[in-house]
Structure formats: structure tokens, C-alpha cells
Amino acid sequence: MQDNPYGIALLWQQGDMVSKTVAFLLLLMSVASWTVIARRSYALWQLRRLQQAGREFWHAQSFQAGLSLLQQARPVDGPGNPFFYLADQGQQALAHHSTHRDDLHGHLPLSDWLTANLKGAIDESAEQLQRGLAILASVGSVAPFVGLFGTVWGIYHALVSLGASGQASIDKIAGPVGEALIMTAFGLAVAIPATLAFNAFSRSNKGIVSQLNRFAFQLHAYFITGAAPKATVSHTHTNPMNGAA
């Protein structure tokens, strides 16, 4: 079988520093995007397992039992449990409001104070979910243009070389130009997985944040109705939901 006189190996050998730099940048983008894809896929897989614990929380016999259930469901080597963090922050906000009534926030209605703290916990969890997505978005939007720049640069040098040699036959043009077009294909090969992964992760994150909002609404109602965990309320202060502690 006759060896192909054109190909990626010949392109690399004949390429100048600019072409090799473009290829190296595309390689770095590909490694970075696939690293993020692997890490975020594992994190989402863990979070889907934690969602079941969030639903089982309300079947516990007490708030502390439900909190322990959420804490036990947290993976050792994976992401934190946003449902546990949300419930724990709500518990701490209630205790803090009850024991610091002389502070400025002590004059706020309990409902507003709980809403602000629960919303802050959701925002922090949402920020954790968004980690790495900026890399995917950047790679998906920049990689095609980086590959296109490599193609334009390669075609320019190929045409200059052909003009200097005075040979403009089709067999002399097809090889260098075709090799330069490979850079565009590399750019698309890097950008397409990053773009698809970004869309998939964004859709999954929206679903998780929606569940956190529903869980926070239920927690807010639970605390306001007076069923707050007694262990978190000081016995020397008035319980703002029950009257006397």
C-alpha cells in the first residue's frame, strides 16, 4: 500500500511556530474541557443520588433525624450535599435570630430573615454547580476561531510557497491547502463536545436549583409554623414562633 504523501504528520513537520502554537492551544482546550466534563458528570451523578435523601428528609421523625440523614448521604469523595447545607443554614439562621435579638437583624421579621438566609444558601450552592462551566463556554466559542486562524495561516504560507516555486498545478495546491483545513476540523472537534456539555450541564443545574428552591420553601414553612428544632433555640429567650421557649 502506498504511503499517503499528505497528512497530519507532514503538516506538523512543515508547520511553523504559529501553526504549532495553534495546535497546542487546541490540545490544551480539549484537555481542559474533557477534564471539566468528567468532573461535572461525576458531581451530577452524585447529586442525583443525594436528591433521594432530600425527599426522604420529610419522612424523618424529627428535624435532627432528617438532618442526620442528609449528612450521612453526603459522599466522602464527591461534592457536598446542598440539601444538608440548606437545612443546616436554615437551622442556624433560626437560632441566630432567636439569640441575637438586640442586633440590627433581630428587628427583622423572622420570615424575612429566614428567606434571606435560605436564598443565600441556594445562591452558594448554585455557584458551586456552575464551577467549570465558564471553561466549557469559552472553549465552545473560541476553539472554532482558533482553528480557523490556523487554517488561514496555513493556507497563506502554502500559497506563498507555491508562488515562490512557480508550480501551481492542482496536485501541488491540494496537499498544502487540504492540510491547512485540518486545523478547522480540529477546532470544531474541540468546540462541539464543549458546547454540548455546557448545554447539558446548564439544564441539569437548573433542575437541581429548582429542587433546592422547593426544599427551601418547605423548610421556610416548617420553621415559621413553629415546628423548629428545640435544640437550636435558647431556653433563656423567647421563641419568635411559639411564644415562650
Backbone as numpy.savetxt, mean C-alpha at the origin, in Angstrom:
# Nx Ny Nz CAx CAy CAz Cx Cy Cz
21.38 -24.92 -36.53 20.53 -23.72 -36.53 21.41 -22.48 -36.53
21.14 -21.53 -37.41 21.97 -20.35 -37.52 21.68 -19.39 -36.39
22.74 -18.85 -35.80 22.57 -17.92 -34.70 21.96 -16.62 -35.19
21.12 -16.03 -34.32 20.49 -14.76 -34.66 21.52 -13.63 -34.56
21.77 -12.90 -35.68 22.77 -11.84 -35.62 22.32 -10.64 -34.81
21.02 -10.59 -34.49 20.49 -9.49 -33.71 19.90 -10.05 -32.41
19.78 -9.22 -31.42 19.18 -9.67 -30.18 19.57 -8.77 -29.02
19.09 -9.18 -27.83 19.32 -8.36 -26.63 20.80 -8.32 -26.27
21.49 -9.46 -26.44 22.92 -9.48 -26.09 23.72 -8.51 -26.96
23.41 -8.48 -28.25 24.11 -7.56 -29.14 23.75 -6.11 -28.82
22.50 -5.89 -28.46 22.08 -4.55 -28.07 22.86 -4.06 -26.86
23.06 -4.94 -25.89 23.81 -4.57 -24.68 25.28 -4.30 -25.01
25.85 -5.13 -25.87 27.25 -4.96 -26.22 27.50 -3.66 -27.00
26.58 -3.34 -27.90 26.77 -2.17 -28.74 26.21 -0.89 -28.12
25.46 -1.03 -27.03 24.86 0.14 -26.42 25.88 1.01 -25.71
25.59 2.31 -25.67 26.49 3.23 -24.97 26.05 3.34 -23.51
26.65 4.30 -22.80 26.37 4.44 -21.37 24.91 4.83 -21.12
24.36 5.67 -21.99 22.96 6.10 -21.81 22.01 4.91 -21.94
22.19 4.09 -22.96 21.32 2.93 -23.17 21.43 1.95 -22.01
22.64 1.72 -21.54 22.82 0.80 -20.41 22.23 1.37 -19.13
22.32 2.69 -18.97 21.72 3.31 -17.78 20.20 3.17 -17.80
19.60 3.37 -18.98 18.15 3.22 -19.11 17.73 1.79 -18.78
18.46 0.82 -19.30 18.14 -0.58 -19.03 18.28 -0.90 -17.54
19.31 -0.33 -16.90 19.51 -0.56 -15.47 18.39 0.07 -14.65
17.94 1.27 -15.05 16.83 1.91 -14.35 15.55 1.09 -14.47
15.30 0.56 -15.64 14.12 -0.29 -15.81 14.20 -1.54 -14.95
15.40 -2.09 -14.84 15.58 -3.26 -13.98 15.31 -2.91 -12.52
15.82 -1.77 -12.06 15.57 -1.35 -10.68 14.08 -1.12 -10.43
13.40 -0.49 -11.40 11.96 -0.28 -11.26 11.21 -1.60 -11.17
11.62 -2.56 -11.98 10.95 -3.86 -11.96 11.15 -4.57 -10.62
12.38 -4.54 -10.11 12.67 -5.18 -8.82 11.89 -4.50 -7.70
11.86 -3.14 -7.71 11.14 -2.41 -6.68 9.64 -2.70 -6.72
9.06 -2.70 -7.91 7.62 -2.93 -8.02 7.25 -4.35 -7.61
8.03 -5.35 -8.02 7.70 -6.73 -7.66 7.94 -6.98 -6.17
8.88 -6.26 -5.56 9.06 -6.36 -4.11 7.83 -5.83 -3.38
7.33 -4.68 -3.83 6.13 -4.11 -3.22 4.93 -5.03 -3.45
4.82 -5.58 -4.65 3.69 -6.47 -4.96 3.71 -7.69 -4.04
4.88 -8.26 -3.83 4.98 -9.44 -2.97 4.63 -9.11 -1.52
5.16 -7.99 -1.02 4.92 -7.61 0.38 3.46 -7.23 0.60
2.88 -6.46 -0.30 1.51 -6.04 -0.12 0.54 -7.21 -0.30
0.86 -8.14 -1.18 0.01 -9.32 -1.35 -0.02 -10.15 -0.07
1.14 -10.32 0.55 1.20 -11.06 1.81 0.43 -10.33 2.91
0.59 -8.99 2.96 -0.10 -8.21 3.98 -1.61 -8.29 3.81
-2.10 -8.20 2.58 -3.54 -8.29 2.34 -4.07 -9.68 2.66
-3.27 -10.70 2.37 -3.69 -12.05 2.72 -3.85 -12.19 4.24
-2.94 -11.59 4.99 -3.05 -11.62 6.44 -4.25 -10.82 6.93
-4.48 -9.67 6.31 -5.60 -8.84 6.75 -6.94 -9.50 6.49
-7.05 -10.25 5.41 -8.30 -10.95 5.15 -8.57 -12.00 6.23
-7.52 -12.60 6.77 -7.68 -13.54 7.87 -8.11 -12.81 9.15
-7.63 -11.56 9.32 -7.96 -10.81 10.52 -9.38 -10.27 10.49
-9.96 -10.14 9.31 -11.33 -9.64 9.22 -12.31 -10.57 9.92
-12.04 -11.86 9.91 -12.91 -12.81 10.60 -12.89 -12.56 12.10
-11.70 -12.24 12.63 -11.60 -11.93 14.06 -12.37 -10.66 14.38
-12.37 -9.69 13.46 -13.14 -8.48 13.67 -14.63 -8.75 13.75
-15.11 -9.71 12.97 -16.54 -10.07 13.04 -16.86 -10.86 14.30
-15.90 -11.68 14.74 -16.12 -12.48 15.95 -16.02 -11.65 17.23
-15.49 -10.45 17.12 -15.33 -9.59 18.30 -16.66 -9.37 19.00
-17.73 -9.15 18.23 -19.02 -8.83 18.83 -19.73 -10.04 19.38
-19.17 -11.22 19.19 -19.75 -12.43 19.80 -19.08 -12.76 21.12
-18.11 -11.96 21.53 -17.44 -12.19 22.82 -18.37 -11.80 23.96
-18.10 -12.36 25.14 -18.96 -12.11 26.30 -18.66 -10.79 26.98
-17.50 -10.19 26.71 -17.13 -8.90 27.29 -16.20 -8.18 26.33
-16.03 -6.89 26.59 -15.15 -6.10 25.73 -13.72 -6.59 25.84
-13.27 -6.88 27.04 -11.89 -7.34 27.23 -11.67 -8.69 26.56
-12.67 -9.55 26.59 -12.54 -10.84 25.91 -12.44 -10.64 24.40
-13.25 -9.72 23.87 -13.16 -9.42 22.45 -11.83 -8.80 22.08
-11.32 -7.93 22.96 -10.03 -7.30 22.70 -8.91 -8.34 22.71
-8.99 -9.28 23.63 -8.00 -10.36 23.66 -8.07 -11.23 22.41
-9.28 -11.43 21.91 -9.46 -12.20 20.69 -8.78 -11.49 19.51
-8.96 -10.19 19.43 -8.32 -9.43 18.35 -6.80 -9.42 18.50
-6.34 -9.35 19.74 -4.89 -9.32 19.96 -4.25 -10.66 19.61
-4.94 -11.74 19.91 -4.41 -13.06 19.58 -4.41 -13.31 18.08
-5.32 -12.66 17.37 -5.39 -12.87 15.92 -4.30 -12.12 15.18
-3.58 -11.25 15.86 -2.51 -10.49 15.20 -1.38 -11.42 14.82
-0.95 -11.45 13.55 0.14 -12.32 13.13 1.47 -11.88 13.71
2.34 -12.84 13.99 3.64 -12.53 14.58 4.54 -11.86 13.57
4.58 -12.37 12.33 5.50 -11.88 11.32 4.80 -11.11 10.21
3.58 -10.67 10.46 2.84 -9.97 9.43 2.45 -8.57 9.89
1.48 -7.97 9.23 1.05 -6.63 9.60 0.29 -6.63 10.91
0.15 -5.46 11.51 -0.64 -5.36 12.72 -2.11 -5.54 12.42
-2.87 -5.71 13.48 -4.31 -5.89 13.35 -4.99 -4.54 13.48
-5.48 -3.95 12.41 -6.11 -2.63 12.52 -7.39 -2.65 13.33
-8.06 -3.80 13.41 -9.28 -3.90 14.22 -8.93 -3.83 15.71
-7.86 -4.51 16.10 -7.41 -4.40 17.49 -6.97 -2.99 17.82
-6.24 -2.37 16.91 -5.76 -1.01 17.14 -6.93 -0.05 17.29
-7.96 -0.23 16.48 -9.13 0.64 16.54 -9.87 0.48 17.87
-10.08 -0.76 18.29 -10.78 -0.99 19.56 -9.94 -0.50 20.74
-8.64 -0.71 20.69 -7.77 -0.28 21.78 -7.73 1.24 21.87
-7.68 1.93 20.72 -7.67 3.38 20.73 -8.99 3.95 21.26
-10.09 3.30 20.92 -11.37 3.74 21.46 -11.45 3.56 22.96
-10.92 2.45 23.44 -10.89 2.19 24.89 -10.04 3.24 25.61
-8.87 3.53 25.06 -7.99 4.52 25.68 -8.60 5.92 25.63
-9.27 6.24 24.53 -9.90 7.56 24.42 -10.99 7.74 25.46
-11.77 6.70 25.71 -12.83 6.76 26.72 -12.24 6.95 28.11
-11.20 6.18 28.44 -10.58 6.29 29.75 -9.92 7.66 29.93
-9.28 8.15 28.87 -8.60 9.44 28.95 -9.60 10.57 29.15
-10.72 10.52 28.46 -11.74 11.55 28.60 -12.35 11.54 30.00
-12.45 10.36 30.59 -13.08 10.24 31.91 -12.16 10.70 33.03
-10.86 10.55 32.84 -9.91 10.85 33.92 -9.20 12.18 33.74
-9.45 12.90 32.64 -8.82 14.20 32.40 -9.89 15.23 32.04
-10.84 15.37 32.94 -11.97 16.25 32.66 -11.60 17.71 32.80
-10.48 18.01 33.46 -10.05 19.40 33.62 -9.28 19.91 32.41
-8.86 19.00 31.51 -8.16 19.43 30.30 -9.15 20.03 29.30
-8.59 20.67 28.27 -9.46 21.29 27.27 -10.37 20.27 26.60
-9.81 19.09 26.25 -10.66 18.10 25.58 -11.69 17.51 26.52
-11.51 17.73 27.84 -12.52 17.25 28.77 -13.83 17.99 28.66
-13.79 19.17 28.06 -15.02 19.94 27.85 -15.73 19.56 26.56
-15.10 18.74 25.76 -15.75 18.27 24.54 -16.77 17.19 24.87
-17.84 17.10 24.11 -18.77 15.98 24.30 -18.05 14.65 24.07
-18.42 13.65 24.84 -17.78 12.35 24.72 -17.91 11.79 23.31
-19.07 12.00 22.69 -19.29 11.48 21.35 -18.30 12.08 20.35
-18.08 13.40 20.45 -17.14 14.05 19.53 -15.71 13.59 19.79
-15.37 13.42 21.06 -14.02 12.98 21.41 -13.76 11.56 20.89
-14.72 10.68 21.06 -14.56 9.32 20.55 -14.50 9.30 19.03
-15.33 10.10 18.39 -15.33 10.14 16.93 -13.99 10.59 16.39
-13.41 11.62 17.02 -12.11 12.13 16.56 -11.01 11.08 16.73
-11.01 10.37 17.86 -9.98 9.38 18.10 -10.13 8.16 17.20
-11.35 7.72 17.02 -11.57 6.57 16.13 -11.23 6.92 14.69
-11.58 8.13 14.27 -11.23 8.55 12.91 -9.72 8.64 12.74
-9.03 9.14 13.78 -7.57 9.19 13.72 -6.96 7.81 13.60
-7.51 6.83 14.32 -7.00 5.46 14.24 -7.23 4.87 12.85
-8.40 5.17 12.25 -8.66 4.68 10.90 -7.70 5.32 9.90
-7.44 6.61 10.06 -6.52 7.29 9.15 -5.11 6.70 9.25
-4.68 6.38 10.46 -3.35 5.78 10.62 -3.30 4.40 9.97
-4.36 3.62 10.13 -4.39 2.30 9.50 -4.42 2.42 7.98
-5.15 3.42 7.48 -5.21 3.63 6.03 -3.83 4.01 5.49
-3.07 4.80 6.26 -1.72 5.16 5.83 -0.83 3.92 5.77
-1.00 3.03 6.71 -0.23 1.79 6.68 -0.59 0.96 5.44
-1.86 0.94 5.09 -2.28 0.17 3.92 -1.74 0.76 2.62
-1.50 2.07 2.61 -1.05 2.73 1.40 0.46 2.64 1.19
1.17 2.06 2.12 2.62 2.00 1.99 3.03 1.19 0.76
3.90 1.78 -0.02 4.40 1.11 -1.21 3.61 1.38 -2.47
2.37 1.85 -2.32 1.56 2.09 -3.51 2.08 3.26 -4.33
2.75 4.21 -3.68 3.33 5.33 -4.43 4.42 4.84 -5.38
5.15 3.80 -4.96 6.18 3.23 -5.83 5.54 2.61 -7.06
4.46 1.86 -6.85 3.78 1.23 -7.98 3.20 2.28 -8.93
2.63 3.34 -8.36 2.07 4.38 -9.22 3.16 5.08 -10.02
4.30 5.33 -9.38 5.40 6.00 -10.07 5.98 5.12 -11.17
6.17 3.85 -10.86 6.73 2.94 -11.86 5.76 2.78 -13.03
4.47 2.65 -12.73 3.49 2.48 -13.79 3.38 3.67 -14.73
3.65 4.87 -14.21 3.53 6.06 -15.05 4.84 6.46 -15.71
5.97 6.11 -15.10 7.27 6.58 -15.60 7.95 5.56 -16.50
7.80 4.27 -16.19 8.54 3.24 -16.91 8.32 3.27 -18.43
7.10 3.47 -18.94 6.95 3.51 -20.41 7.75 4.64 -21.05
7.83 5.78 -20.38 8.56 6.90 -20.95 10.08 6.68 -20.86
10.51 5.99 -19.80 11.93 5.65 -19.72 12.31 4.71 -20.85
11.46 3.70 -21.08 11.72 2.78 -22.19 11.66 3.49 -23.53
10.73 4.42 -23.68 10.63 5.17 -24.94 11.86 6.03 -25.16
12.38 6.62 -24.08 13.61 7.41 -24.21 14.76 6.53 -24.67
14.84 5.32 -24.12 15.88 4.40 -24.57 15.74 4.03 -26.03
14.49 3.87 -26.48 14.26 3.56 -27.89 14.68 4.72 -28.79
14.27 5.92 -28.43 14.62 7.09 -29.24 16.13 7.27 -29.29
16.77 7.09 -28.16 18.23 7.23 -28.13 18.90 6.15 -28.98
18.40 4.93 -28.90 18.98 3.84 -29.68 18.79 4.04 -31.17
17.58 4.49 -31.58 17.32 4.73 -33.00 18.19 5.87 -33.52
18.36 6.89 -32.71 19.20 8.02 -33.12 20.62 7.56 -33.41
21.19 6.78 -32.50 22.55 6.31 -32.71 22.63 5.33 -33.86
21.58 4.52 -34.05 21.59 3.58 -35.17 21.56 4.32 -36.50
20.74 5.35 -36.60 20.68 6.12 -37.84 21.97 6.90 -38.10
22.56 7.43 -37.04 23.84 8.13 -37.20 24.92 7.17 -37.69
24.92 5.97 -37.12 25.92 4.98 -37.53 25.71 4.55 -38.97
24.44 4.35 -39.36 24.16 3.96 -40.74 24.50 5.09 -41.72
24.24 6.33 -41.33 24.58 7.45 -42.19 26.07 7.60 -42.38
26.81 7.32 -41.31 28.26 7.45 -41.41 28.85 6.34 -42.28
28.25 5.14 -42.25 28.76 4.03 -43.04 28.31 4.11 -44.49
27.26 4.85 -44.79 26.76 4.97 -46.15 25.96 3.77 -46.61
25.62 2.85 -45.72 24.85 1.66 -46.07 23.44 1.81 -45.50
22.46 1.94 -46.36 21.09 2.20 -45.93 20.13 1.12 -46.42
20.61 -0.07 -46.64 19.74 -1.16 -47.06 18.87 -1.61 -45.90
17.79 -2.32 -46.22 16.83 -2.72 -45.20 17.43 -3.63 -44.16
18.37 -4.50 -44.58 18.97 -5.41 -43.61 19.90 -4.67 -42.66
20.42 -3.53 -43.07 21.27 -2.75 -42.19 20.45 -1.88 -41.24
19.23 -1.56 -41.64 18.38 -0.70 -40.80 17.55 -1.52 -39.82
17.04 -2.67 -40.27 16.11 -3.45 -39.46 16.73 -3.89 -38.14
17.98 -4.34 -38.17 18.60 -4.84 -36.95 18.75 -3.79 -35.87
19.47 -2.68 -36.10 19.65 -1.67 -35.06 18.35 -1.04 -34.59
17.44 -0.74 -35.53 16.17 -0.12 -35.13 15.32 -1.10 -34.33
15.28 -2.35 -34.77 14.51 -3.35 -34.03 15.04 -3.57 -32.63
16.37 -3.56 -32.48 16.96 -3.71 -31.16 16.63 -2.52 -30.27
16.60 -1.32 -30.84 16.26 -0.14 -30.05 14.82 -0.19 -29.57
13.93 -0.76 -30.38 12.52 -0.85 -29.99 12.31 -1.79 -28.80
13.28 -2.64 -28.54 13.16 -3.55 -27.40 13.04 -2.75 -26.10
13.66 -1.57 -26.04 13.60 -0.77 -24.82 12.17 -0.35 -24.51
11.39 -0.05 -25.54 9.98 0.27 -25.31 9.23 -0.92 -24.75
9.53 -2.11 -25.28 8.89 -3.33 -24.76 9.28 -3.56 -23.30
10.54 -3.31 -22.95 10.96 -3.44 -21.56 10.19 -2.48 -20.67
10.03 -1.24 -21.13 9.29 -0.26 -20.34 7.86 -0.68 -20.09
7.20 -1.22 -21.11 5.82 -1.69 -20.94 5.76 -2.91 -20.02
6.75 -3.79 -20.14 6.78 -4.99 -19.29 6.94 -4.63 -17.83
7.59 -3.52 -17.55 7.76 -3.07 -16.17 6.50 -2.33 -15.70
5.92 -1.52 -16.58 4.80 -0.65 -16.17 3.49 -1.40 -16.00
3.21 -2.36 -16.87 1.90 -3.02 -16.84 1.64 -3.76 -15.53
2.56 -4.61 -15.02 2.29 -5.26 -13.73 2.14 -4.26 -12.58
2.95 -3.20 -12.60 2.86 -2.21 -11.53 1.50 -1.51 -11.54
1.01 -1.16 -12.73 -0.28 -0.48 -12.82 -1.43 -1.39 -12.40
-1.40 -2.64 -12.85 -2.46 -3.58 -12.47 -2.45 -3.84 -10.96
-1.25 -3.98 -10.40 -1.14 -4.22 -8.96 -1.62 -3.01 -8.16
-1.29 -1.82 -8.62 -1.74 -0.60 -7.93 -3.27 -0.54 -7.90
-3.91 -0.82 -9.01 -5.37 -0.79 -9.05 -5.98 -1.86 -8.15
-5.38 -3.05 -8.15 -5.91 -4.13 -7.33 -5.75 -3.82 -5.84
-4.59 -3.33 -5.44 -4.35 -3.02 -4.03 -5.21 -1.84 -3.57
-5.39 -0.84 -4.42 -6.23 0.30 -4.06 -7.67 -0.15 -3.83
-8.16 -1.05 -4.68 -9.53 -1.55 -4.51 -9.64 -2.37 -3.22
-8.64 -3.19 -2.93 -8.68 -4.00 -1.70 -8.59 -3.11 -0.47
-7.75 -2.09 -0.52 -7.61 -1.18 0.63 -8.91 -0.44 0.91
-9.62 -0.05 -0.14 -10.90 0.63 0.06 -11.89 -0.29 0.78
-11.87 -1.57 0.43 -12.75 -2.51 1.10 -12.42 -2.66 2.58
-11.12 -2.70 2.89 -10.71 -2.84 4.29 -11.05 -1.59 5.09
-10.83 -0.41 4.50 -11.16 0.84 5.19 -12.67 0.93 5.42
-13.46 0.46 4.48 -14.91 0.46 4.67 -15.30 -0.42 5.86
-14.67 -1.58 5.99 -14.95 -2.44 7.13 -14.50 -1.79 8.44
-13.37 -1.09 8.41 -12.91 -0.38 9.61 -13.90 0.72 10.00
-14.46 1.41 9.02 -15.45 2.45 9.32 -16.70 1.84 9.96
-17.14 0.70 9.46 -18.30 0.04 10.07 -17.98 -0.42 11.49
-16.77 -0.95 11.67 -16.37 -1.40 13.00 -16.28 -0.22 13.96
-15.76 0.90 13.49 -15.65 2.10 14.33 -17.04 2.62 14.70
-17.99 2.58 13.77 -19.36 3.01 14.06 -19.96 2.14 15.16
-19.72 0.84 15.09 -20.25 -0.06 16.11 -19.57 0.20 17.46
-18.26 0.44 17.45 -17.55 0.75 18.69 -18.07 2.05 19.30
-18.27 3.04 18.46 -18.78 4.32 18.95 -20.14 4.14 19.63
-21.02 3.40 18.99 -22.34 3.14 19.58 -22.21 2.36 20.88
-21.28 1.41 20.93 -21.09 0.60 22.13 -20.64 1.45 23.31
-19.67 2.33 23.06 -19.16 3.18 24.14 -20.21 4.19 24.60
-20.94 4.77 23.67 -21.91 5.81 24.02 -23.10 5.25 24.78
-23.49 4.02 24.50 -24.66 3.44 25.15 -24.41 3.09 26.61
-23.18 3.23 27.07 -22.91 2.96 28.47 -22.38 1.59 28.73
-22.06 0.82 27.69 -21.53 -0.52 27.88 -20.02 -0.54 27.83
-19.40 0.57 28.15 -17.94 0.66 28.08 -17.30 -0.25 29.11
-16.10 -0.77 28.84 -15.43 -1.66 29.79 -15.11 -0.94 31.09
-15.55 -1.47 32.21 -15.37 -0.83 33.50 -13.90 -0.74 33.90
-13.07 -1.65 33.39 -11.66 -1.64 33.78 -10.95 -0.40 33.29
-11.47 0.27 32.31 -10.79 1.44 31.74 -11.28 2.75 32.34
-12.28 2.71 33.27 -12.86 3.92 33.83 -12.47 4.03 35.29
-11.97 5.20 35.66 -11.55 5.40 37.04 -12.76 5.39 37.96
-12.61 4.78 39.16 -13.71 4.71 40.11 -13.86 6.00 40.89
-12.91 6.94 40.75 -12.97 8.19 41.49 -13.57 9.32 40.66
-13.97 9.05 39.43 -14.54 10.06 38.56 -15.91 9.60 38.06
-16.64 10.54 37.58 -17.96 10.24 37.06 -17.87 9.65 35.67
-18.56 8.58 35.47 -18.64 7.98 34.15 -19.56 8.82 33.29
-19.08 9.42 32.18 -19.92 10.32 31.38 -21.06 9.61 30.68
-21.06 8.27 30.71 -22.12 7.56 30.00 -23.11 6.93 30.95
-22.67 6.64 32.17 -23.56 5.93 33.09 -23.99 6.80 34.28
-23.38 7.97 34.41 -23.64 8.73 35.62 -22.57 8.48 36.63
-22.89 7.84 37.74 -21.89 7.53 38.76 -21.11 6.32 38.32
-19.79 6.32 38.60 -18.94 5.21 38.22 -19.15 4.07 39.19
